[in-house]
Amino acid sequence: MIISSLFISLGVLAQNKTAEEIVQVHLDAYNNRDIDAFMFYIDDSVEFYNVEECTPHLKGKEEVQERYTTYFEKSP
């Protein structure tokens, strides 16, 4: 299980989206394996943590994009 710390960019506020709408867009992007939409609301300083660990296993937007691009390409 992964807990991610997503830092929403200021551009989100300008778009007048609710937190629920942002989460739904992100979830839909994940389910559709759409890396561009998935990465849209993720900040450059994002860190992903495993539940049992105190250090991030993914650090930074570039690392997250690389990992999920590979994951999406290998997923049905």
SVG drawing of the C-alpha trace seen along z (x, -y; Angstrom):
<svg xmlns="http://www.w3.org/2000/svg" viewBox="-16 -31 30 38">
<polyline fill="none" stroke="black" stroke-width="0.4" points="0.0,0.0 1.3,-3.4 0.5,-6.6 1.3,-9.6 1.8,-13.1 0.5,-15.1 1.1,-18.8 -1.5,-20.5 -0.2,-23.3 -1.5,-26.8 -3.0,-26.3 -5.7,-24.1 -7.1,-27.0 -7.5,-29.0 -9.6,-26.3 -12.2,-26.4 -12.2,-22.6 -13.2,-21.1 -10.9,-18.6 -13.4,-15.8 -13.3,-16.8 -9.4,-16.8 -9.3,-13.4 -11.8,-12.0 -9.9,-13.4 -6.7,-11.8 -8.4,-8.5 -9.9,-8.5 -6.5,-9.2 -5.0,-6.3 -7.8,-4.0 -7.4,-5.1 -3.6,-4.8 -3.4,-8.4 0.0,-9.6 -0.4,-13.2 -3.7,-13.6 -2.3,-11.6 0.6,-13.9 -1.3,-17.2 -2.0,-17.9 1.2,-16.5 3.7,-19.0 7.4,-18.9 8.2,-18.1 5.9,-15.1 7.0,-12.2 5.5,-8.7 5.9,-6.6 5.3,-3.0 3.2,-2.7 5.9,-0.9 8.8,-3.3 9.8,-6.7 11.7,-7.6 10.1,-8.1 10.5,-5.4 9.7,-8.0 10.8,-11.5 10.0,-14.3 7.6,-14.6 10.1,-13.2 10.6,-9.9 6.9,-9.5 6.3,-10.0 9.0,-7.5 7.6,-4.9 4.0,-5.3 4.7,-5.5 6.4,-2.1 3.5,-0.8 0.8,-2.0 2.6,-0.6 2.8,2.9 -0.8,2.8 -3.7,4.2"/>
</svg>
